[in-house]
Amino acid sequence: MPQKDKSIASECLLHQKYLADSYTGMARETACDALFTDVLKICQEELQANHQIFNFMNQQGWYQVQNADQNQITQAQSQIQQMQSQSMQ
């Protein structure tokens, strides 16, 4: 039974990733402010569902991630800051 549960959870996570990506794309492409707001709200809900499924799978040991060390975190933050400053130029 646990293997079947893992398979179902994996399918749910894959589906949630697809939905979040689809709504993100839709939000990027809409010219209507009201539609943008609605799609953004739905996208956030899908991302929250995605995170809940991920957390469940992680707790079960079905989706394990490696924790980043402080150097990796600092490097990622630096890269994000560089990208943000470049995009504002």
N, CA, C and O atoms as a GROMACS GRO file, in nm:
protein
  356
    1MET      N    1   0.081  -0.121   0.000
    1MET     CA    2   0.000   0.000   0.000
    1MET      C    3   0.085   0.127   0.000
    1MET      O    4   0.051   0.223  -0.070
    2PRO      N    5   0.197   0.132   0.077
    2PRO     CA    6   0.275   0.257   0.076
    2PRO      C    7   0.326   0.294  -0.063
    2PRO      O    8   0.333   0.413  -0.096
    3GLN      N    9   0.360   0.195  -0.146
    3GLN     CA   10   0.408   0.226  -0.281
    3GLN      C   11   0.295   0.289  -0.363
    3GLN      O   12   0.320   0.380  -0.443
    4LYS      N   13   0.173   0.240  -0.345
    4LYS     CA   14   0.059   0.297  -0.416
    4LYS      C   15   0.035   0.441  -0.368
    4LYS      O   16   0.006   0.529  -0.449
    5ASP      N   17   0.046   0.464  -0.236
    5ASP     CA   18   0.030   0.599  -0.181
    5ASP      C   19   0.137   0.693  -0.237
    5ASP      O   20   0.109   0.807  -0.271
    6LYS      N   21   0.260   0.643  -0.245
    6LYS     CA   22   0.370   0.724  -0.300
    6LYS      C   23   0.342   0.759  -0.445
    6LYS      O   24   0.366   0.872  -0.488
    7SER      N   25   0.292   0.664  -0.520
    7SER     CA   26   0.261   0.687  -0.661
    7SER      C   27   0.151   0.791  -0.677
    7SER      O   28   0.159   0.879  -0.763
    8ILE      N   29   0.048   0.781  -0.594
    8ILE     CA   30  -0.062   0.879  -0.599
    8ILE      C   31  -0.011   1.017  -0.563
    8ILE      O   32  -0.043   1.115  -0.630
    9ALA      N   33   0.068   1.026  -0.457
    9ALA     CA   34   0.123   1.155  -0.415
    9ALA      C   35   0.213   1.214  -0.523
    9ALA      O   36   0.209   1.335  -0.548
   10SER      N   37   0.293   1.131  -0.588
   10SER     CA   38   0.380   1.178  -0.696
   10SER      C   39   0.300   1.234  -0.812
   10SER      O   40   0.335   1.338  -0.869
   11GLU      N   41   0.191   1.166  -0.847
   11GLU     CA   42   0.103   1.214  -0.954
   11GLU      C   43   0.038   1.347  -0.916
   11GLU      O   44   0.027   1.437  -0.998
   12CYS      N   45  -0.005   1.357  -0.790
   12CYS     CA   46  -0.066   1.482  -0.742
   12CYS      C   47   0.035   1.597  -0.749
   12CYS      O   48   0.002   1.707  -0.794
   13LEU      N   49   0.157   1.571  -0.706
   13LEU     CA   50   0.261   1.675  -0.709
   13LEU      C   51   0.291   1.716  -0.853
   13LEU      O   52   0.304   1.836  -0.882
   14LEU      N   53   0.302   1.621  -0.941
   14LEU     CA   54   0.327   1.651  -1.082
   14LEU      C   55   0.214   1.736  -1.139
   14LEU      O   56   0.239   1.832  -1.213
   15HIS      N   57   0.091   1.703  -1.106
   15HIS     CA   58  -0.026   1.778  -1.153
   15HIS      C   59  -0.024   1.920  -1.098
   15HIS      O   60  -0.050   2.016  -1.171
   16GLN      N   61   0.008   1.935  -0.969
   16GLN     CA   62   0.014   2.068  -0.909
   16GLN      C   63   0.123   2.154  -0.972
   16GLN      O   64   0.103   2.274  -0.992
   17LYS      N   65   0.236   2.094  -1.003
   17LYS     CA   66   0.344   2.167  -1.070
   17LYS      C   67   0.296   2.217  -1.207
   17LYS      O   68   0.322   2.332  -1.244
   18TYR      N   69   0.227   2.130  -1.279
   18TYR     CA   70   0.175   2.168  -1.410
   18TYR      C   71   0.075   2.284  -1.399
   18TYR      O   72   0.081   2.380  -1.476
   19LEU      N   73  -0.016   2.274  -1.301
   19LEU     CA   74  -0.115   2.380  -1.283
   19LEU      C   75  -0.048   2.513  -1.247
   19LEU      O   76  -0.082   2.617  -1.303
   20ALA      N   77   0.046   2.509  -1.154
   20ALA     CA   78   0.115   2.632  -1.113
   20ALA      C   79   0.189   2.694  -1.231
   20ALA      O   80   0.185   2.816  -1.251
   21ASP      N   81   0.255   2.611  -1.310
   21ASP     CA   82   0.326   2.662  -1.429
   21ASP      C   83   0.227   2.721  -1.530
   21ASP      O   84   0.255   2.824  -1.591
   22SER      N   85   0.114   2.655  -1.548
   22SER     CA   86   0.015   2.704  -1.644
   22SER      C   87  -0.043   2.838  -1.601
   22SER      O   88  -0.057   2.930  -1.682
   23TYR      N   89  -0.078   2.850  -1.473
   23TYR     CA   90  -0.132   2.977  -1.424
   23TYR      C   91  -0.028   3.088  -1.426
   23TYR      O   92  -0.061   3.203  -1.452
   24THR      N   93   0.096   3.054  -1.399
   24THR     CA   94   0.203   3.153  -1.407
   24THR      C   95   0.215   3.206  -1.549
   24THR      O   96   0.225   3.327  -1.571
   25GLY      N   97   0.212   3.116  -1.645
   25GLY     CA   98   0.218   3.157  -1.786
   25GLY      C   99   0.099   3.242  -1.825
   25GLY      O  100   0.112   3.340  -1.898
   26MET      N  101  -0.017   3.203  -1.777
   26MET     CA  102  -0.138   3.280  -1.807
   26MET      C  103  -0.129   3.420  -1.748
   26MET      O  104  -0.166   3.518  -1.813
   27ALA      N  105  -0.080   3.431  -1.624
   27ALA     CA  106  -0.066   3.562  -1.560
   27ALA      C  107   0.031   3.651  -1.637
   27ALA      O  108   0.009   3.772  -1.649
   28ARG      N  109   0.138   3.592  -1.688
   28ARG     CA  110   0.237   3.670  -1.765
   28ARG      C  111   0.178   3.724  -1.894
   28ARG      O  112   0.220   3.829  -1.942
   29GLU      N  113   0.081   3.655  -1.950
   29GLU     CA  114   0.032   3.688  -2.083
   29GLU      C  115  -0.097   3.769  -2.085
   29GLU      O  116  -0.142   3.810  -2.192
   30THR      N  117  -0.158   3.793  -1.970
   30THR     CA  118  -0.285   3.863  -1.972
   30THR      C  119  -0.267   4.015  -1.968
   30THR      O  120  -0.178   4.067  -1.901
   31ALA      N  121  -0.352   4.084  -2.042
   31ALA     CA  122  -0.348   4.230  -2.045
   31ALA      C  123  -0.458   4.290  -1.957
   31ALA      O  124  -0.461   4.412  -1.937
   32CYS      N  125  -0.545   4.208  -1.906
   32CYS     CA  126  -0.659   4.254  -1.825
   32CYS      C  127  -0.620   4.249  -1.677
   32CYS      O  128  -0.588   4.143  -1.625
   33ASP      N  129  -0.625   4.364  -1.611
   33ASP     CA  130  -0.583   4.370  -1.471
   33ASP      C  131  -0.669   4.282  -1.379
   33ASP      O  132  -0.616   4.217  -1.289
   34ALA      N  133  -0.799   4.280  -1.402
   34ALA     CA  134  -0.888   4.199  -1.318
   34ALA      C  135  -0.858   4.051  -1.335
   34ALA      O  136  -0.853   3.976  -1.237
   35LEU      N  137  -0.837   4.008  -1.460
   35LEU     CA  138  -0.803   3.868  -1.486
   35LEU      C  139  -0.667   3.835  -1.425
   35LEU      O  140  -0.650   3.728  -1.367
   36PHE      N  141  -0.572   3.926  -1.438
   36PHE     CA  142  -0.439   3.905  -1.379
   36PHE      C  143  -0.451   3.880  -1.229
   36PHE      O  144  -0.388   3.787  -1.176
   37THR      N  145  -0.530   3.961  -1.160
   37THR     CA  146  -0.547   3.947  -1.016
   37THR      C  147  -0.609   3.812  -0.982
   37THR      O  148  -0.564   3.745  -0.889
   38ASP      N  149  -0.711   3.772  -1.056
   38ASP     CA  150  -0.776   3.644  -1.031
   38ASP      C  151  -0.682   3.526  -1.057
   38ASP      O  152  -0.675   3.433  -0.977
   39VAL      N  153  -0.610   3.532  -1.167
   39VAL     CA  154  -0.518   3.424  -1.202
   39VAL      C  155  -0.403   3.417  -1.101
   39VAL      O  156  -0.359   3.308  -1.064
   40LEU      N  157  -0.356   3.530  -1.056
   40LEU     CA  158  -0.250   3.533  -0.956
   40LEU      C  159  -0.295   3.469  -0.826
   40LEU      O  160  -0.218   3.397  -0.762
   41LYS      N  161  -0.418   3.494  -0.787
   41LYS     CA  162  -0.473   3.434  -0.665
   41LYS      C  163  -0.482   3.282  -0.681
   41LYS      O  164  -0.443   3.207  -0.591
   42ILE      N  165  -0.532   3.237  -0.794
   42ILE     CA  166  -0.541   3.093  -0.820
   42ILE      C  167  -0.402   3.031  -0.823
   42ILE      O  168  -0.382   2.922  -0.769
   43CYS      N  169  -0.308   3.098  -0.885
   43CYS     CA  170  -0.170   3.049  -0.892
   43CYS      C  171  -0.112   3.032  -0.752
   43CYS      O  172  -0.047   2.932  -0.723
   44GLN      N  173  -0.136   3.129  -0.666
   44GLN     CA  174  -0.087   3.120  -0.528
   44GLN      C  175  -0.149   3.000  -0.456
   44GLN      O  176  -0.081   2.930  -0.381
   45GLU      N  177  -0.277   2.976  -0.479
   45GLU     CA  178  -0.344   2.861  -0.418
   45GLU      C  179  -0.282   2.730  -0.468
   45GLU      O  180  -0.262   2.637  -0.390
   46GLU      N  181  -0.253   2.724  -0.597
   46GLU     CA  182  -0.191   2.604  -0.654
   46GLU      C  183  -0.051   2.583  -0.597
   46GLU      O  184  -0.011   2.470  -0.570
   47LEU      N  185   0.024   2.692  -0.580
   47LEU     CA  186   0.158   2.680  -0.522
   47LEU      C  187   0.151   2.634  -0.377
   47LEU      O  188   0.236   2.556  -0.333
   48GLN      N  189   0.052   2.680  -0.303
   48GLN     CA  190   0.035   2.635  -0.165
   48GLN      C  191   0.000   2.486  -0.161
   48GLN      O  192   0.052   2.413  -0.076
   49ALA      N  193  -0.086   2.441  -0.250
   49ALA     CA  194  -0.120   2.299  -0.257
   49ALA      C  195   0.003   2.217  -0.294
   49ALA      O  196   0.027   2.110  -0.239
   50ASN      N  197   0.081   2.269  -0.388
   50ASN     CA  198   0.205   2.205  -0.429
   50ASN      C  199   0.298   2.188  -0.308
   50ASN      O  200   0.356   2.082  -0.288
   51HIS      N  201   0.310   2.293  -0.230
   51HIS     CA  202   0.398   2.290  -0.113
   51HIS      C  203   0.347   2.189  -0.009
   51HIS      O  204   0.428   2.120   0.054
   52GLN      N  205   0.217   2.182   0.011
   52GLN     CA  206   0.161   2.086   0.106
   52GLN      C  207   0.189   1.942   0.064
   52GLN      O  208   0.225   1.858   0.146
   53ILE      N  209   0.172   1.914  -0.064
   53ILE     CA  210   0.199   1.780  -0.114
   53ILE      C  211   0.348   1.749  -0.101
   53ILE      O  212   0.386   1.640  -0.059
   54PHE      N  213   0.432   1.846  -0.136
   54PHE     CA  214   0.577   1.827  -0.122
   54PHE      C  215   0.612   1.796   0.024
   54PHE      O  216   0.688   1.702   0.051
   55ASN      N  217   0.559   1.875   0.117
   55ASN     CA  218   0.588   1.854   0.259
   55ASN      C  219   0.544   1.714   0.304
   55ASN      O  220   0.616   1.647   0.378
   56PHE      N  221   0.426   1.672   0.262
   56PHE     CA  222   0.378   1.539   0.296
   56PHE      C  223   0.474   1.432   0.243
   56PHE      O  224   0.512   1.341   0.316
   57MET      N  225   0.512   1.445   0.118
   57MET     CA  226   0.601   1.346   0.058
   57MET      C  227   0.738   1.347   0.127
   57MET      O  228   0.798   1.242   0.148
   58ASN      N  229   0.785   1.465   0.161
   58ASN     CA  230   0.914   1.477   0.229
   58ASN      C  231   0.907   1.411   0.366
   58ASN      O  232   1.001   1.342   0.406
   59GLN      N  233   0.798   1.431   0.439
   59GLN     CA  234   0.780   1.370   0.571
   59GLN      C  235   0.776   1.217   0.562
   59GLN      O  236   0.820   1.148   0.654
   60GLN      N  237   0.722   1.166   0.453
   60GLN     CA  238   0.713   1.021   0.434
   60GLN      C  239   0.846   0.962   0.385
   60GLN      O  240   0.862   0.840   0.381
   61GLY      N  241   0.940   1.050   0.349
   61GLY     CA  242   1.068   1.004   0.295
   61GLY      C  243   1.061   0.973   0.146
   61GLY      O  244   1.151   0.909   0.092
   62TRP      N  245   0.955   1.018   0.080
   62TRP     CA  246   0.936   0.990  -0.062
   62TRP      C  247   0.996   1.096  -0.153
   62TRP      O  248   1.012   1.073  -0.273
   63TYR      N  249   1.028   1.211  -0.098
   63TYR     CA  250   1.084   1.322  -0.178
   63TYR      C  251   1.186   1.390  -0.090
   63TYR      O  252   1.153   1.482  -0.014
   64GLN      N  253   1.307   1.346  -0.100
   64GLN     CA  254   1.410   1.399  -0.012
   64GLN      C  255   1.494   1.502  -0.085
   64GLN      O  256   1.528   1.488  -0.202
   65VAL      N  257   1.526   1.605  -0.012
   65VAL     CA  258   1.611   1.711  -0.067
   65VAL      C  259   1.734   1.726   0.022
   65VAL      O  260   1.731   1.697   0.142
   66GLN      N  261   1.839   1.772  -0.040
   66GLN     CA  262   1.961   1.795   0.035
   66GLN      C  263   1.959   1.939   0.086
   66GLN      O  264   1.936   2.033   0.010
   67ASN      N  265   1.984   1.955   0.215
   67ASN     CA  266   1.989   2.090   0.271
   67ASN      C  267   2.113   2.162   0.220
   67ASN      O  268   2.221   2.105   0.210
   68ALA      N  269   2.093   2.290   0.189
   68ALA     CA  270   2.205   2.372   0.143
   68ALA      C  271   2.286   2.419   0.262
   68ALA      O  272   2.231   2.448   0.369
   69ASP      N  273   2.417   2.427   0.244
   69ASP     CA  274   2.498   2.483   0.351
   69ASP      C  275   2.497   2.636   0.338
   69ASP      O  276   2.447   2.690   0.240
   70GLN      N  277   2.551   2.704   0.437
   70GLN     CA  278   2.544   2.850   0.441
   70GLN      C  279   2.612   2.914   0.320
   70GLN      O  280   2.564   3.017   0.271
   71ASN      N  281   2.720   2.856   0.271
   71ASN     CA  282   2.788   2.910   0.152
   71ASN      C  283   2.697   2.904   0.029
   71ASN      O  284   2.693   2.999  -0.049
   72GLN      N  285   2.625   2.794   0.012
   72GLN     CA  286   2.533   2.781  -0.101
   72GLN      C  287   2.419   2.881  -0.091
   72GLN      O  288   2.376   2.939  -0.191
   73ILE      N  289   2.369   2.902   0.031
   73ILE     CA  290   2.260   2.998   0.051
   73ILE      C  291   2.309   3.139   0.019
   73ILE      O  292   2.241   3.214  -0.050
   74THR      N  293   2.426   3.174   0.070
   74THR     CA  294   2.483   3.307   0.045
   74THR      C  295   2.507   3.328  -0.104
   74THR      O  296   2.480   3.436  -0.157
   75GLN      N  297   2.558   3.227  -0.171
   75GLN     CA  298   2.584   3.237  -0.315
   75GLN      C  299   2.453   3.256  -0.392
   75GLN      O  300   2.447   3.338  -0.483
   76ALA      N  301   2.349   3.182  -0.358
   76ALA     CA  302   2.220   3.195  -0.425
   76ALA      C  303   2.161   3.334  -0.402
   76ALA      O  304   2.107   3.394  -0.494
   77GLN      N  305   2.171   3.384  -0.279
   77GLN     CA  306   2.120   3.518  -0.250
   77GLN      C  307   2.195   3.623  -0.331
   77GLN      O  308   2.135   3.717  -0.382
   78SER      N  309   2.324   3.606  -0.343
   78SER     CA  310   2.405   3.699  -0.421
   78SER      C  311   2.365   3.698  -0.568
   78SER      O  312   2.355   3.803  -0.632
   79GLN      N  313   2.342   3.579  -0.622
   79GLN     CA  314   2.301   3.567  -0.762
   79GLN      C  315   2.166   3.633  -0.785
   79GLN      O  316   2.145   3.699  -0.887
   80ILE      N  317   2.074   3.615  -0.692
   80ILE     CA  318   1.942   3.677  -0.705
   80ILE      C  319   1.954   3.828  -0.700
   80ILE      O  320   1.889   3.898  -0.779
   81GLN      N  321   2.034   3.878  -0.610
   81GLN     CA  322   2.053   4.024  -0.599
   81GLN      C  323   2.114   4.080  -0.727
   81GLN      O  324   2.075   4.187  -0.773
   82GLN      N  325   2.210   4.008  -0.785
   82GLN     CA  326   2.272   4.052  -0.911
   82GLN      C  327   2.169   4.055  -1.023
   82GLN      O  328   2.166   4.149  -1.102
   83MET      N  329   2.086   3.951  -1.031
   83MET     CA  330   1.984   3.946  -1.135
   83MET      C  331   1.883   4.059  -1.118
   83MET      O  332   1.839   4.119  -1.216
   84GLN      N  333   1.847   4.088  -0.993
   84GLN     CA  334   1.751   4.196  -0.968
   84GLN      C  335   1.811   4.331  -1.005
   84GLN      O  336   1.742   4.415  -1.063
   85SER      N  337   1.936   4.354  -0.972
   85SER     CA  338   1.997   4.483  -1.004
   85SER      C  339   2.017   4.498  -1.154
   85SER      O  340   2.007   4.609  -1.206
   86GLN      N  341   2.046   4.390  -1.224
   86GLN     CA  342   2.061   4.394  -1.370
   86GLN      C  343   1.928   4.423  -1.438
   86GLN      O  344   1.923   4.495  -1.538
   87SER      N  345   1.820   4.367  -1.384
   87SER     CA  346   1.689   4.387  -1.446
   87SER      C  347   1.636   4.528  -1.425
   87SER      O  348   1.548   4.573  -1.498
   88MET      N  349   1.688   4.600  -1.326
   88MET     CA  350   1.644   4.736  -1.299
   88MET      C  351   1.723   4.838  -1.381
   88MET      O  352   1.688   4.956  -1.383
   89GLN      N  353   1.825   4.795  -1.447
   89GLN     CA  354   1.908   4.889  -1.525
   89GLN      C  355   1.847   4.918  -1.658
   89GLN      O  356   1.903   4.995  -1.737
   0.00000   0.00000   0.00000
